[in-house]
Amino acid sequence: MKIIFIGCVKSSEMFLKKLIEINAEVVGVVTKKESVFNADFVDLGDMCEENHIDCLYVKNINTEEAKDYMRQRKPDLVLCLGWSQILDQEILSIPSKGCIGFHPAQLPYNRGRHPLIWALVLGLRRTASTLFLMDAAADTGNILSQEFVDIAYEDDAQSLYDKVMMCAVGQLEKIISDFETGTVTMRKQAPDEGNTWRKRGKEDGKIDWRMSSRGIYNLVRGLTKPYVGSHFVYHDRDYKVWKVKEVVSGGYENIEPGKVIQVMTKNHFIIKTGENLIEVLDCDDVELKEGEYL
């Protein structure tokens, strides 16, 4: 079964590696040479070269160059796994068996942008790994496989990413096998159910010390590596924060949010929040003084 693979991020690399491991017939890969907005961007060219897979670099997936490349290879399946642009109807009609997409959320719930980040920032206790047949809209096609993934309090962006991908590569292997044996099953998404998460911007990653300690903890763990990081502003400069800990301690009820309670090092200090304290464990170096305010 001939497969065209489209992707340009870390999850794409993991999916492609799995396809190579199971000796899937990947007849072409479409990827990017660089990306200014994918924090987890990966150039798949080296993997393609090592495994003798033909590769095309594009900036826009919906160009005639990309479409001709795919048509010439007459794929049974197109796997679009880790690509931010919506495929147009011409591309969707190229493969004989359809185009498969991936969304790390419990479709039809939580369609849209930044699903792992939103799940952590909102403090959800469960998400899912979903592979589906793509249609003209975003994340609305028939579901091929969906498995739930629990989110622990200790999870951050990297650990949740790893959990979801461990699940997803196994799902992909089974889906490929089912297509080969003609045993694919799927279910429609309910059109009147679910929600869509919006795109996040820089302001969404700004720490407001009036937030609760749990809210700040969730924000930091949601945006930590491999993503861009949350930040706070001090003397008109942004400082990235990568790891924090909630501190529940009495005696601070009359202290205003944002006050620097204790400074251990340039990137290790304790701040009063709207509820409880936050201990910053890893951030950009910053010179703070105990008793001042952020």
Contacts in CASP RR format, 6 or more apart in sequence:
PFRMAT RR
TARGET T0000
AUTHOR 0000-0000-0000
METHOD contacts of the structure
MODEL  1
MKIIFIGCVKSSEMFLKKLIEINAEVVGVVTKKESVFNADFVDLGDMCEE
NHIDCLYVKNINTEEAKDYMRQRKPDLVLCLGWSQILDQEILSIPSKGCI
GFHPAQLPYNRGRHPLIWALVLGLRRTASTLFLMDAAADTGNILSQEFVD
IAYEDDAQSLYDKVMMCAVGQLEKIISDFETGTVTMRKQAPDEGNTWRKR
GKEDGKIDWRMSSRGIYNLVRGLTKPYVGSHFVYHDRDYKVWKVKEVVSG
GYENIEPGKVIQVMTKNHFIIKTGENLIEVLDCDDVELKEGEYL
1 24 0 8 1.000
1 25 0 8 1.000
1 76 0 8 1.000
1 77 0 8 1.000
1 97 0 8 1.000
1 176 0 8 1.000
1 179 0 8 1.000
1 180 0 8 1.000
2 25 0 8 1.000
2 27 0 8 1.000
2 73 0 8 1.000
2 74 0 8 1.000
2 75 0 8 1.000
2 76 0 8 1.000
2 77 0 8 1.000
3 19 0 8 1.000
3 24 0 8 1.000
3 25 0 8 1.000
3 26 0 8 1.000
3 27 0 8 1.000
3 28 0 8 1.000
3 75 0 8 1.000
3 76 0 8 1.000
3 77 0 8 1.000
3 78 0 8 1.000
3 79 0 8 1.000
3 176 0 8 1.000
4 26 0 8 1.000
4 27 0 8 1.000
4 28 0 8 1.000
4 29 0 8 1.000
4 30 0 8 1.000
4 70 0 8 1.000
4 73 0 8 1.000
4 75 0 8 1.000
4 77 0 8 1.000
4 78 0 8 1.000
4 79 0 8 1.000
4 94 0 8 1.000
4 95 0 8 1.000
5 12 0 8 1.000
5 15 0 8 1.000
5 16 0 8 1.000
5 19 0 8 1.000
5 26 0 8 1.000
5 28 0 8 1.000
5 29 0 8 1.000
5 30 0 8 1.000
5 78 0 8 1.000
5 79 0 8 1.000
5 81 0 8 1.000
6 29 0 8 1.000
6 30 0 8 1.000
6 31 0 8 1.000
6 61 0 8 1.000
6 78 0 8 1.000
6 79 0 8 1.000
6 80 0 8 1.000
6 81 0 8 1.000
6 82 0 8 1.000
6 83 0 8 1.000
6 87 0 8 1.000
7 16 0 8 1.000
7 29 0 8 1.000
7 30 0 8 1.000
7 31 0 8 1.000
7 32 0 8 1.000
7 44 0 8 1.000
7 80 0 8 1.000
7 81 0 8 1.000
7 82 0 8 1.000
7 83 0 8 1.000
8 31 0 8 1.000
8 32 0 8 1.000
8 35 0 8 1.000
8 38 0 8 1.000
8 41 0 8 1.000
8 42 0 8 1.000
8 43 0 8 1.000
8 44 0 8 1.000
8 82 0 8 1.000
8 83 0 8 1.000
9 35 0 8 1.000
9 38 0 8 1.000
9 40 0 8 1.000
9 41 0 8 1.000
9 42 0 8 1.000
9 82 0 8 1.000
10 40 0 8 1.000
10 42 0 8 1.000
10 161 0 8 1.000
10 226 0 8 1.000
11 40 0 8 1.000
11 81 0 8 1.000
11 82 0 8 1.000
11 102 0 8 1.000
11 161 0 8 1.000
11 165 0 8 1.000
11 168 0 8 1.000
12 31 0 8 1.000
12 42 0 8 1.000
12 44 0 8 1.000
12 81 0 8 1.000
12 82 0 8 1.000
12 83 0 8 1.000
13 42 0 8 1.000
13 44 0 8 1.000
13 47 0 8 1.000
14 165 0 8 1.000
14 168 0 8 1.000
14 169 0 8 1.000
15 79 0 8 1.000
15 81 0 8 1.000
15 102 0 8 1.000
15 168 0 8 1.000
15 169 0 8 1.000
15 172 0 8 1.000
16 26 0 8 1.000
16 29 0 8 1.000
16 44 0 8 1.000
16 47 0 8 1.000
17 47 0 8 1.000
17 169 0 8 1.000
18 169 0 8 1.000
18 170 0 8 1.000
18 172 0 8 1.000
18 173 0 8 1.000
19 26 0 8 1.000
19 79 0 8 1.000
19 172 0 8 1.000
19 176 0 8 1.000
20 26 0 8 1.000
20 47 0 8 1.000
20 51 0 8 1.000
20 53 0 8 1.000
22 173 0 8 1.000
22 176 0 8 1.000
24 176 0 8 1.000
26 53 0 8 1.000
27 54 0 8 1.000
27 73 0 8 1.000
27 75 0 8 1.000
28 48 0 8 1.000
28 53 0 8 1.000
28 54 0 8 1.000
28 55 0 8 1.000
28 56 0 8 1.000
28 69 0 8 1.000
28 73 0 8 1.000
29 44 0 8 1.000
29 45 0 8 1.000
29 48 0 8 1.000
29 53 0 8 1.000
29 54 0 8 1.000
29 55 0 8 1.000
29 56 0 8 1.000
30 55 0 8 1.000
30 56 0 8 1.000
30 58 0 8 1.000
30 61 0 8 1.000
30 66 0 8 1.000
30 69 0 8 1.000
30 70 0 8 1.000
31 43 0 8 1.000
31 44 0 8 1.000
31 45 0 8 1.000
31 48 0 8 1.000
31 55 0 8 1.000
31 56 0 8 1.000
31 57 0 8 1.000
31 58 0 8 1.000
32 41 0 8 1.000
32 43 0 8 1.000
32 57 0 8 1.000
32 58 0 8 1.000
32 59 0 8 1.000
33 43 0 8 1.000
33 57 0 8 1.000
34 41 0 8 1.000
34 43 0 8 1.000
35 41 0 8 1.000
37 84 0 8 1.000
38 84 0 8 1.000
39 226 0 8 1.000
39 227 0 8 1.000
39 228 0 8 1.000
40 161 0 8 1.000
40 226 0 8 1.000
40 227 0 8 1.000
44 55 0 8 1.000
45 55 0 8 1.000
47 53 0 8 1.000
48 54 0 8 1.000
48 55 0 8 1.000
49 55 0 8 1.000
56 65 0 8 1.000
56 66 0 8 1.000
56 69 0 8 1.000
58 65 0 8 1.000
58 66 0 8 1.000
60 66 0 8 1.000
60 85 0 8 1.000
61 83 0 8 1.000
61 85 0 8 1.000
61 87 0 8 1.000
61 91 0 8 1.000
62 85 0 8 1.000
62 87 0 8 1.000
62 88 0 8 1.000
62 90 0 8 1.000
62 91 0 8 1.000
66 91 0 8 1.000
67 90 0 8 1.000
67 91 0 8 1.000
67 94 0 8 1.000
70 78 0 8 1.000
70 91 0 8 1.000
70 94 0 8 1.000
70 95 0 8 1.000
71 94 0 8 1.000
74 96 0 8 1.000
75 94 0 8 1.000
75 95 0 8 1.000
75 96 0 8 1.000
76 95 0 8 1.000
76 96 0 8 1.000
76 97 0 8 1.000
76 179 0 8 1.000
77 95 0 8 1.000
77 97 0 8 1.000
77 98 0 8 1.000
77 99 0 8 1.000
77 100 0 8 1.000
77 176 0 8 1.000
77 179 0 8 1.000
78 87 0 8 1.000
78 91 0 8 1.000
78 94 0 8 1.000
78 95 0 8 1.000
78 98 0 8 1.000
78 99 0 8 1.000
78 100 0 8 1.000
79 99 0 8 1.000
79 100 0 8 1.000
79 101 0 8 1.000
79 172 0 8 1.000
80 87 0 8 1.000
80 99 0 8 1.000
80 100 0 8 1.000
80 101 0 8 1.000
80 102 0 8 1.000
80 134 0 8 1.000
81 100 0 8 1.000
81 101 0 8 1.000
81 102 0 8 1.000
81 172 0 8 1.000
82 102 0 8 1.000
86 136 0 8 1.000
86 137 0 8 1.000
86 138 0 8 1.000
87 99 0 8 1.000
87 134 0 8 1.000
89 136 0 8 1.000
91 99 0 8 1.000
92 98 0 8 1.000
92 99 0 8 1.000
92 134 0 8 1.000
92 135 0 8 1.000
92 136 0 8 1.000
97 179 0 8 1.000
98 133 0 8 1.000
98 134 0 8 1.000
99 133 0 8 1.000
99 134 0 8 1.000
100 131 0 8 1.000
100 132 0 8 1.000
100 133 0 8 1.000
100 134 0 8 1.000
100 144 0 8 1.000
100 175 0 8 1.000
101 131 0 8 1.000
101 132 0 8 1.000
101 133 0 8 1.000
101 134 0 8 1.000
102 129 0 8 1.000
102 130 0 8 1.000
102 131 0 8 1.000
102 132 0 8 1.000
102 168 0 8 1.000
103 111 0 8 1.000
103 112 0 8 1.000
103 115 0 8 1.000
103 130 0 8 1.000
103 132 0 8 1.000
103 139 0 8 1.000
104 115 0 8 1.000
104 116 0 8 1.000
104 127 0 8 1.000
104 128 0 8 1.000
104 129 0 8 1.000
104 130 0 8 1.000
104 149 0 8 1.000
104 164 0 8 1.000
104 168 0 8 1.000
105 111 0 8 1.000
105 115 0 8 1.000
105 119 0 8 1.000
105 127 0 8 1.000
105 128 0 8 1.000
105 130 0 8 1.000
105 139 0 8 1.000
106 126 0 8 1.000
106 127 0 8 1.000
106 128 0 8 1.000
106 130 0 8 1.000
106 146 0 8 1.000
106 148 0 8 1.000
107 128 0 8 1.000
107 130 0 8 1.000
107 132 0 8 1.000
107 139 0 8 1.000
107 143 0 8 1.000
107 146 0 8 1.000
107 189 0 8 1.000
108 139 0 8 1.000
108 140 0 8 1.000
108 189 0 8 1.000
108 190 0 8 1.000
108 193 0 8 1.000
108 194 0 8 1.000
109 193 0 8 1.000
109 194 0 8 1.000
109 195 0 8 1.000
110 118 0 8 1.000
110 119 0 8 1.000
110 127 0 8 1.000
110 194 0 8 1.000
110 195 0 8 1.000
110 196 0 8 1.000
110 197 0 8 1.000
111 138 0 8 1.000
111 139 0 8 1.000
111 140 0 8 1.000
111 194 0 8 1.000
111 195 0 8 1.000
111 196 0 8 1.000
111 197 0 8 1.000
112 138 0 8 1.000
112 139 0 8 1.000
112 196 0 8 1.000
112 197 0 8 1.000
112 198 0 8 1.000
113 197 0 8 1.000
113 198 0 8 1.000
113 199 0 8 1.000
113 200 0 8 1.000
114 197 0 8 1.000
114 199 0 8 1.000
114 200 0 8 1.000
115 127 0 8 1.000
115 197 0 8 1.000
116 127 0 8 1.000
116 157 0 8 1.000
116 160 0 8 1.000
116 161 0 8 1.000
116 164 0 8 1.000
116 222 0 8 1.000
117 157 0 8 1.000
117 200 0 8 1.000
117 222 0 8 1.000
117 223 0 8 1.000
117 227 0 8 1.000
118 197 0 8 1.000
118 200 0 8 1.000
119 127 0 8 1.000
119 151 0 8 1.000
119 160 0 8 1.000
120 151 0 8 1.000
120 155 0 8 1.000
120 156 0 8 1.000
120 157 0 8 1.000
120 160 0 8 1.000
120 218 0 8 1.000
120 221 0 8 1.000
120 222 0 8 1.000
121 215 0 8 1.000
121 218 0 8 1.000
121 219 0 8 1.000
121 222 0 8 1.000
121 223 0 8 1.000
122 218 0 8 1.000
123 151 0 8 1.000
123 218 0 8 1.000
124 151 0 8 1.000
125 150 0 8 1.000
125 151 0 8 1.000
126 148 0 8 1.000
126 149 0 8 1.000
126 150 0 8 1.000
126 151 0 8 1.000
127 148 0 8 1.000
127 149 0 8 1.000
127 151 0 8 1.000
127 160 0 8 1.000
127 164 0 8 1.000
128 146 0 8 1.000
128 147 0 8 1.000
128 148 0 8 1.000
128 149 0 8 1.000
129 145 0 8 1.000
129 146 0 8 1.000
129 147 0 8 1.000
129 149 0 8 1.000
129 164 0 8 1.000
129 165 0 8 1.000
129 167 0 8 1.000
129 168 0 8 1.000
129 171 0 8 1.000
130 143 0 8 1.000
130 145 0 8 1.000
130 146 0 8 1.000
131 143 0 8 1.000
131 144 0 8 1.000
131 145 0 8 1.000
131 146 0 8 1.000
131 168 0 8 1.000
131 171 0 8 1.000
131 172 0 8 1.000
131 175 0 8 1.000
132 139 0 8 1.000
132 141 0 8 1.000
132 142 0 8 1.000
132 143 0 8 1.000
132 144 0 8 1.000
132 186 0 8 1.000
132 189 0 8 1.000
133 141 0 8 1.000
133 142 0 8 1.000
133 144 0 8 1.000
133 186 0 8 1.000
134 141 0 8 1.000
135 141 0 8 1.000
138 196 0 8 1.000
139 196 0 8 1.000
140 189 0 8 1.000
140 191 0 8 1.000
141 188 0 8 1.000
141 189 0 8 1.000
142 186 0 8 1.000
142 187 0 8 1.000
142 188 0 8 1.000
142 189 0 8 1.000
143 186 0 8 1.000
143 187 0 8 1.000
143 188 0 8 1.000
143 189 0 8 1.000
144 175 0 8 1.000
144 184 0 8 1.000
144 185 0 8 1.000
144 186 0 8 1.000
145 171 0 8 1.000
145 174 0 8 1.000
145 175 0 8 1.000
147 167 0 8 1.000
147 171 0 8 1.000
149 160 0 8 1.000
149 163 0 8 1.000
149 164 0 8 1.000
149 167 0 8 1.000
151 160 0 8 1.000
155 163 0 8 1.000
155 221 0 8 1.000
156 221 0 8 1.000
156 222 0 8 1.000
156 224 0 8 1.000
156 243 0 8 1.000
157 221 0 8 1.000
157 222 0 8 1.000
157 223 0 8 1.000
157 224 0 8 1.000
157 225 0 8 1.000
157 226 0 8 1.000
157 227 0 8 1.000
158 224 0 8 1.000
158 225 0 8 1.000
158 226 0 8 1.000
161 226 0 8 1.000
175 184 0 8 1.000
178 184 0 8 1.000
178 185 0 8 1.000
205 219 0 8 1.000
205 223 0 8 1.000
205 229 0 8 1.000
205 230 0 8 1.000
205 231 0 8 1.000
206 230 0 8 1.000
206 231 0 8 1.000
206 232 0 8 1.000
206 233 0 8 1.000
207 216 0 8 1.000
207 219 0 8 1.000
207 220 0 8 1.000
207 230 0 8 1.000
207 231 0 8 1.000
207 232 0 8 1.000
207 241 0 8 1.000
209 216 0 8 1.000
209 232 0 8 1.000
209 257 0 8 1.000
209 258 0 8 1.000
209 271 0 8 1.000
209 272 0 8 1.000
209 273 0 8 1.000
209 274 0 8 1.000
209 278 0 8 1.000
209 294 0 8 1.000
210 257 0 8 1.000
210 258 0 8 1.000
210 273 0 8 1.000
210 274 0 8 1.000
211 219 0 8 1.000
211 273 0 8 1.000
211 274 0 8 1.000
212 273 0 8 1.000
212 274 0 8 1.000
212 275 0 8 1.000
212 276 0 8 1.000
213 246 0 8 1.000
213 247 0 8 1.000
213 248 0 8 1.000
213 273 0 8 1.000
213 274 0 8 1.000
213 275 0 8 1.000
213 276 0 8 1.000
213 277 0 8 1.000
213 278 0 8 1.000
214 246 0 8 1.000
214 275 0 8 1.000
216 244 0 8 1.000
216 273 0 8 1.000
216 278 0 8 1.000
217 244 0 8 1.000
217 245 0 8 1.000
217 246 0 8 1.000
217 278 0 8 1.000
219 230 0 8 1.000
220 229 0 8 1.000
220 230 0 8 1.000
220 241 0 8 1.000
220 242 0 8 1.000
220 243 0 8 1.000
220 244 0 8 1.000
221 243 0 8 1.000
222 230 0 8 1.000
223 229 0 8 1.000
223 230 0 8 1.000
224 230 0 8 1.000
224 242 0 8 1.000
224 243 0 8 1.000
225 242 0 8 1.000
229 240 0 8 1.000
229 241 0 8 1.000
229 242 0 8 1.000
230 240 0 8 1.000
230 241 0 8 1.000
231 238 0 8 1.000
231 239 0 8 1.000
231 240 0 8 1.000
231 241 0 8 1.000
232 238 0 8 1.000
232 239 0 8 1.000
232 241 0 8 1.000
232 294 0 8 1.000
233 239 0 8 1.000
233 294 0 8 1.000
234 286 0 8 1.000
234 288 0 8 1.000
234 294 0 8 1.000
239 283 0 8 1.000
239 284 0 8 1.000
239 286 0 8 1.000
240 283 0 8 1.000
240 284 0 8 1.000
241 280 0 8 1.000
241 282 0 8 1.000
241 283 0 8 1.000
241 284 0 8 1.000
242 282 0 8 1.000
242 283 0 8 1.000
243 280 0 8 1.000
243 281 0 8 1.000
243 282 0 8 1.000
243 283 0 8 1.000
244 278 0 8 1.000
244 279 0 8 1.000
244 280 0 8 1.000
244 281 0 8 1.000
245 278 0 8 1.000
245 279 0 8 1.000
245 281 0 8 1.000
246 276 0 8 1.000
246 277 0 8 1.000
246 278 0 8 1.000
246 279 0 8 1.000
247 270 0 8 1.000
247 276 0 8 1.000
247 277 0 8 1.000
247 278 0 8 1.000
247 279 0 8 1.000
248 276 0 8 1.000
248 277 0 8 1.000
249 276 0 8 1.000
249 277 0 8 1.000
252 261 0 8 1.000
252 272 0 8 1.000
252 276 0 8 1.000
252 277 0 8 1.000
255 261 0 8 1.000
255 272 0 8 1.000
256 272 0 8 1.000
256 293 0 8 1.000
257 272 0 8 1.000
257 273 0 8 1.000
257 274 0 8 1.000
258 271 0 8 1.000
258 272 0 8 1.000
258 273 0 8 1.000
258 293 0 8 1.000
258 294 0 8 1.000
259 271 0 8 1.000
259 272 0 8 1.000
259 291 0 8 1.000
259 292 0 8 1.000
259 293 0 8 1.000
260 269 0 8 1.000
260 270 0 8 1.000
260 271 0 8 1.000
260 288 0 8 1.000
260 289 0 8 1.000
260 290 0 8 1.000
260 291 0 8 1.000
260 292 0 8 1.000
260 293 0 8 1.000
260 294 0 8 1.000
261 269 0 8 1.000
261 270 0 8 1.000
261 271 0 8 1.000
261 272 0 8 1.000
261 277 0 8 1.000
261 290 0 8 1.000
261 291 0 8 1.000
262 269 0 8 1.000
262 270 0 8 1.000
262 290 0 8 1.000
263 269 0 8 1.000
263 288 0 8 1.000
263 289 0 8 1.000
263 290 0 8 1.000
266 285 0 8 1.000
266 286 0 8 1.000
266 287 0 8 1.000
267 280 0 8 1.000
267 281 0 8 1.000
267 282 0 8 1.000
267 283 0 8 1.000
267 284 0 8 1.000
267 285 0 8 1.000
267 286 0 8 1.000
268 279 0 8 1.000
268 280 0 8 1.000
268 281 0 8 1.000
268 282 0 8 1.000
269 279 0 8 1.000
269 280 0 8 1.000
269 288 0 8 1.000
270 277 0 8 1.000
270 278 0 8 1.000
270 279 0 8 1.000
270 280 0 8 1.000
271 277 0 8 1.000
271 278 0 8 1.000
271 280 0 8 1.000
271 294 0 8 1.000
288 294 0 8 1.000
END
